[in-house]
Amino acid sequence: MNPPSPHQPFVFQSAVATAGVAIGAGAGTGAGAGRSTVATQDSLVHDTRREITEIIREVAVAARSDRTIGQFSSLLVDHILRAMAAEGVVIWYRNSEPPDVPFAPIQRCGRITDKTILPECAATHQTMLSQVAREAIPVVVPATPGASESTVPANPTDTPAAVVPIESDTGSGKIEYLIEVFLEPEGGVTTQRGYLRFVVQMADLAGEFLRAAELRRLKRTTLISQRVDTAIEGLHRNTRREQVQAAIVDTAADLFDFDRVALCIVDAPHATLAAVSHVNKIDHRSDGARFLLSAAGMELDDGIGVIAQENDDHSNTFVVAPHDSASTLRLVAVSSQASSFENRDQLRRFVDHASVSLRNASQFDAIPGGRLLASMAPALQSGQIQWWLRPIFTACVLTMLIILAMLPTPMYVHAPATVRPDPQHVQQVSAHRDSIVLTRYVGHGDKVQKGDILIALKDENLEDEIRGLTRDQSVLSEKQKNVESELRKVRSQGKDGTTLQNEYSELGVNLTGIDDLISLRKQHRESLVVRADRSGRVDSWRIEERLAEGLPLKRGDQLMRIVADDKPWIVDVTVPQNRTSSIHQSSESETLRVQVALDSSPDQPLSATMNQPMGPSVIQTDSGLRTSSVRLQLSSPMAGSLSGVPAKAIFYCGNRPAAYLLFQDVIAKARELAGLYFGHD
């Protein structure tokens, strides 16, 4: 829409020609201006363009840097304000869930910002921001000073405002960030259009930064998850309570970059300081110890509490409790960086396993004779026990070891796996011919019903063929009418019309052929509108960028998949060859139980069944290990999950003697060698 005056809103149109219009440039000079004035203005325009180009370059460099959102938004508003000589700039943010949450400013700069909007006009302004975010179209909103009707979107300031959405999540259709620039009130429509194009360019750079920042956050989360897994494994190896307590606090401090970590045991109304990171001896009467104990007793919201203080010693303190409500463990972490709270889920998971490892260590210490054996081992080596007690002691130790070796212990086999839907219950959607994406109706994770339109494609060559055939059809139809008219005239005069009759028939045959070709081409065009042949959920997370509107496609390119929600998924597992016999024996004895844990949610295992025998053994090219493949079937569908996600299969093979679990590889090797020498039964 091209408005006649700057007092009517207009939306952004990328195809509108704005050649010769610079950011902040006003109307052209009058006809009577001298050559010197023109030269001066040309020089000014040149300098202005150069400065704006430098500003755009600086923002583009910042968008590709590893900055925080606060640092980048501060630089962005400053550069927009300088480039446009605007009255003010505000960057807004709101979480897309739930949708009724108002926008909140995260950065502001200039004379006119959200702080200058009257309180009674704030609701009107929020309505305007919400409408722009919902429509996702850049727009210049004219000034409506004092507007206070909360249901009517308006700009209640005294200057026009350019409001541009920032696309931080490509393909989701949700707008969480907005840039609002308050323009100079005297600018005309052409000037405002130039301003809007510049703000759109800044919003594109901001969206690029936000998407890159999200990828960096996911990478950090994956890295910290792997480090937490390694740390948890180390905790469970310790069996002495004191060593476990020290390992918990030291590992937590190193993993999450805390300045100080304390382990407290809270048994209301008393609390005990059990360990402090990287401290060998604790001064329980110090101010720091009393502060840690008082923090451990605070009430927690969903297992985590935060104490923010202004002093340099304890700027941020996090108190974490495990999910087990019966646990008395509290982890108190002190950090000078608020970003430490970003890994809240991983911190909670670490504390859960810390509580379990500490409980296991306590149970090991409670084993009768466990402490005694540990304390007598040095005495045996130094010869302080009488010689006649040594055989008795040795016999007791051997008896205890034999008993422990024969104790039935659960046997678990862990193997890497990949979870995916059963191909029999998946619709593979591919491009039938070379085309472009015209309209995309669904996104990844959307639920669809049978017959719903998924995507519409367009083939320009096909359209050209249809248009050409239609033109030929019109020409032949007109020619056939002329021949028919001439034939009637000849017959009315009693002349021979055989030649005209043959020509008329030939034209009819040609028209019939063209009609068939047009019908066939239209059928091909209808086939470019792809529909779902089953009800289910869209899986397109691997090819989201390929589905952008306007991008070319080759014949056979995969577009998406429709996965049935009510059908079970399958799991492809790679089992080490030295564990296949245990799984096979348990399967035959019907004691085998299988669970599958996704790497993204290891604490929520899913039940599975093994309905097929194991495949032949092969040697892995990367590791050189001999493995066998087996396919499992999940007991329940996985609605909304990603196809091809990594997981871990856990086979419960019944109870075996503890000694067998410790030396099963040695036993299997001995059996193999015995078979070579003595033959198999």
WORAJO-V371308 format. One record per backbone hydrogen bond with DSSP energy under -0.5 kcal/mol. CO is the residue of the C=O (numbers start at 1). NH is the residue of the N-H. If there is no record, write none. Layout:
BEGIN
co=CO nh=NH
co=CO nh=NH
END
This chain:
BEGIN
co=1 nh=3
co=5 nh=8
co=10 nh=140
co=13 nh=16
co=18 nh=21
co=20 nh=22
co=22 nh=25
co=30 nh=33
co=34 nh=38
co=35 nh=39
co=36 nh=40
co=37 nh=41
co=38 nh=42
co=39 nh=43
co=40 nh=44
co=41 nh=45
co=42 nh=46
co=43 nh=47
co=44 nh=48
co=45 nh=49
co=46 nh=50
co=47 nh=51
co=48 nh=52
co=49 nh=53
co=50 nh=54
co=51 nh=55
co=52 nh=56
co=53 nh=57
co=54 nh=58
co=55 nh=59
co=56 nh=60
co=57 nh=61
co=58 nh=62
co=59 nh=63
co=60 nh=64
co=61 nh=64
co=62 nh=65
co=65 nh=67
co=68 nh=72
co=69 nh=73
co=70 nh=74
co=71 nh=75
co=72 nh=76
co=73 nh=77
co=74 nh=78
co=75 nh=79
co=76 nh=80
co=77 nh=81
co=78 nh=82
co=79 nh=83
co=80 nh=84
co=81 nh=85
co=81 nh=86
co=87 nh=111
co=87 nh=112
co=88 nh=182
co=89 nh=109
co=90 nh=92
co=90 nh=180
co=91 nh=106
co=91 nh=107
co=92 nh=178
co=93 nh=104
co=98 nh=101
co=104 nh=93
co=107 nh=91
co=109 nh=89
co=111 nh=113
co=113 nh=116
co=114 nh=117
co=118 nh=121
co=118 nh=122
co=119 nh=122
co=121 nh=125
co=122 nh=126
co=123 nh=127
co=124 nh=128
co=124 nh=154
co=125 nh=129
co=126 nh=130
co=127 nh=131
co=128 nh=132
co=129 nh=133
co=130 nh=134
co=131 nh=135
co=132 nh=136
co=132 nh=137
co=138 nh=12
co=139 nh=141
co=139 nh=163
co=140 nh=10
co=140 nh=142
co=141 nh=161
co=142 nh=155
co=144 nh=147
co=148 nh=150
co=149 nh=152
co=151 nh=153
co=154 nh=156
co=155 nh=144
co=156 nh=146
co=157 nh=144
co=160 nh=183
co=161 nh=141
co=161 nh=163
co=162 nh=164
co=162 nh=181
co=163 nh=139
co=164 nh=179
co=165 nh=167
co=166 nh=168
co=166 nh=176
co=166 nh=177
co=169 nh=172
co=169 nh=173
co=174 nh=176
co=176 nh=94
co=177 nh=166
co=178 nh=92
co=179 nh=164
co=180 nh=90
co=181 nh=162
co=181 nh=183
co=182 nh=87
co=182 nh=88
co=184 nh=187
co=188 nh=192
co=189 nh=193
co=190 nh=194
co=191 nh=195
co=192 nh=196
co=193 nh=197
co=194 nh=198
co=195 nh=199
co=196 nh=200
co=197 nh=201
co=198 nh=202
co=199 nh=203
co=200 nh=204
co=201 nh=205
co=202 nh=206
co=203 nh=207
co=204 nh=208
co=205 nh=209
co=206 nh=210
co=207 nh=211
co=208 nh=212
co=209 nh=213
co=210 nh=214
co=211 nh=215
co=212 nh=216
co=213 nh=217
co=214 nh=218
co=215 nh=219
co=216 nh=220
co=217 nh=221
co=218 nh=222
co=219 nh=223
co=220 nh=224
co=221 nh=225
co=222 nh=226
co=223 nh=227
co=224 nh=228
co=225 nh=229
co=226 nh=230
co=227 nh=231
co=228 nh=232
co=229 nh=233
co=230 nh=234
co=231 nh=235
co=232 nh=236
co=233 nh=237
co=234 nh=237
co=234 nh=238
co=235 nh=238
co=240 nh=244
co=241 nh=245
co=242 nh=246
co=243 nh=247
co=244 nh=248
co=245 nh=249
co=246 nh=250
co=247 nh=251
co=248 nh=252
co=249 nh=253
co=250 nh=254
co=251 nh=255
co=252 nh=256
co=253 nh=257
co=253 nh=258
co=260 nh=334
co=261 nh=277
co=262 nh=264
co=262 nh=332
co=263 nh=274
co=263 nh=275
co=264 nh=266
co=264 nh=330
co=265 nh=267
co=265 nh=272
co=267 nh=270
co=270 nh=267
co=272 nh=265
co=272 nh=274
co=275 nh=263
co=276 nh=279
co=282 nh=284
co=283 nh=286
co=286 nh=290
co=287 nh=291
co=288 nh=292
co=289 nh=293
co=290 nh=294
co=291 nh=295
co=292 nh=296
co=293 nh=297
co=294 nh=297
co=295 nh=298
co=300 nh=302
co=301 nh=304
co=303 nh=321
co=304 nh=301
co=305 nh=319
co=306 nh=308
co=307 nh=309
co=307 nh=317
co=315 nh=309
co=316 nh=335
co=317 nh=307
co=318 nh=320
co=318 nh=333
co=319 nh=305
co=320 nh=331
co=323 nh=325
co=324 nh=327
co=328 nh=266
co=330 nh=264
co=330 nh=332
co=331 nh=320
co=331 nh=333
co=332 nh=262
co=333 nh=318
co=334 nh=259
co=334 nh=260
co=335 nh=316
co=337 nh=340
co=338 nh=341
co=339 nh=342
co=340 nh=343
co=341 nh=344
co=343 nh=347
co=344 nh=348
co=345 nh=349
co=346 nh=350
co=347 nh=351
co=348 nh=352
co=349 nh=353
co=350 nh=354
co=351 nh=355
co=352 nh=356
co=353 nh=357
co=354 nh=358
co=355 nh=359
co=356 nh=360
co=357 nh=361
co=358 nh=362
co=359 nh=363
co=360 nh=364
co=361 nh=365
co=362 nh=366
co=364 nh=367
co=367 nh=370
co=367 nh=371
co=369 nh=373
co=370 nh=374
co=371 nh=375
co=372 nh=376
co=373 nh=377
co=375 nh=379
co=376 nh=380
co=377 nh=381
co=378 nh=382
co=379 nh=383
co=379 nh=384
co=379 nh=385
co=380 nh=383
co=386 nh=389
co=386 nh=390
co=387 nh=390
co=387 nh=391
co=388 nh=392
co=389 nh=393
co=390 nh=394
co=391 nh=395
co=392 nh=396
co=393 nh=397
co=394 nh=398
co=395 nh=399
co=396 nh=400
co=397 nh=401
co=398 nh=402
co=399 nh=403
co=400 nh=404
co=401 nh=405
co=402 nh=406
co=403 nh=407
co=404 nh=407
co=405 nh=659
co=407 nh=658
co=409 nh=656
co=410 nh=412
co=411 nh=653
co=412 nh=414
co=413 nh=651
co=415 nh=649
co=416 nh=574
co=417 nh=647
co=418 nh=572
co=419 nh=644
co=419 nh=645
co=420 nh=570
co=422 nh=425
co=423 nh=426
co=425 nh=564
co=426 nh=428
co=427 nh=429
co=427 nh=562
co=428 nh=430
co=429 nh=559
co=429 nh=560
co=431 nh=556
co=435 nh=553
co=436 nh=438
co=436 nh=458
co=437 nh=550
co=439 nh=441
co=439 nh=456
co=443 nh=446
co=446 nh=538
co=448 nh=536
co=449 nh=452
co=452 nh=532
co=454 nh=441
co=454 nh=442
co=455 nh=530
co=456 nh=438
co=456 nh=439
co=458 nh=436
co=458 nh=460
co=459 nh=463
co=460 nh=464
co=461 nh=465
co=462 nh=466
co=463 nh=467
co=464 nh=468
co=465 nh=469
co=466 nh=470
co=467 nh=471
co=468 nh=472
co=469 nh=473
co=470 nh=474
co=471 nh=475
co=472 nh=476
co=473 nh=477
co=474 nh=478
co=475 nh=479
co=476 nh=480
co=477 nh=481
co=478 nh=482
co=479 nh=483
co=480 nh=484
co=481 nh=485
co=482 nh=486
co=483 nh=487
co=484 nh=488
co=485 nh=489
co=486 nh=490
co=487 nh=491
co=488 nh=492
co=489 nh=493
co=490 nh=495
co=491 nh=494
co=495 nh=497
co=497 nh=501
co=498 nh=502
co=499 nh=503
co=500 nh=504
co=501 nh=505
co=502 nh=506
co=503 nh=507
co=504 nh=508
co=505 nh=509
co=506 nh=510
co=507 nh=511
co=508 nh=512
co=509 nh=513
co=510 nh=514
co=511 nh=515
co=512 nh=516
co=513 nh=517
co=514 nh=518
co=515 nh=519
co=516 nh=520
co=517 nh=521
co=518 nh=522
co=519 nh=523
co=520 nh=524
co=521 nh=525
co=522 nh=526
co=523 nh=527
co=524 nh=528
co=525 nh=528
co=526 nh=529
co=528 nh=457
co=528 nh=530
co=530 nh=454
co=530 nh=455
co=532 nh=451
co=536 nh=448
co=537 nh=563
co=538 nh=445
co=538 nh=540
co=539 nh=561
co=540 nh=543
co=541 nh=544
co=543 nh=547
co=544 nh=547
co=545 nh=548
co=548 nh=551
co=551 nh=437
co=553 nh=435
co=554 nh=557
co=557 nh=431
co=560 nh=429
co=561 nh=539
co=561 nh=563
co=562 nh=427
co=562 nh=564
co=563 nh=537
co=564 nh=567
co=568 nh=422
co=569 nh=634
co=570 nh=420
co=571 nh=573
co=571 nh=632
co=572 nh=418
co=573 nh=575
co=573 nh=630
co=574 nh=416
co=575 nh=628
co=576 nh=579
co=576 nh=580
co=577 nh=580
co=579 nh=583
co=580 nh=584
co=581 nh=585
co=582 nh=586
co=583 nh=587
co=584 nh=588
co=585 nh=589
co=586 nh=591
co=586 nh=592
co=587 nh=590
co=593 nh=652
co=594 nh=608
co=595 nh=650
co=596 nh=598
co=596 nh=606
co=597 nh=648
co=598 nh=601
co=599 nh=602
co=601 nh=598
co=601 nh=604
co=606 nh=596
co=607 nh=635
co=608 nh=594
co=609 nh=611
co=609 nh=633
co=616 nh=629
co=618 nh=620
co=618 nh=627
co=620 nh=624
co=625 nh=620
co=625 nh=627
co=626 nh=577
co=627 nh=618
co=628 nh=575
co=629 nh=615
co=630 nh=573
co=631 nh=612
co=632 nh=571
co=633 nh=609
co=638 nh=641
co=642 nh=645
co=645 nh=419
co=646 nh=599
co=647 nh=417
co=648 nh=597
co=649 nh=415
co=649 nh=651
co=650 nh=595
co=650 nh=652
co=651 nh=413
co=651 nh=653
co=652 nh=593
co=654 nh=411
co=656 nh=409
co=657 nh=661
co=658 nh=662
co=659 nh=663
co=660 nh=664
co=663 nh=667
co=664 nh=668
co=665 nh=669
co=666 nh=670
co=667 nh=671
co=668 nh=672
co=669 nh=673
co=670 nh=674
co=671 nh=675
co=672 nh=676
co=673 nh=677
co=674 nh=678
co=675 nh=679
END
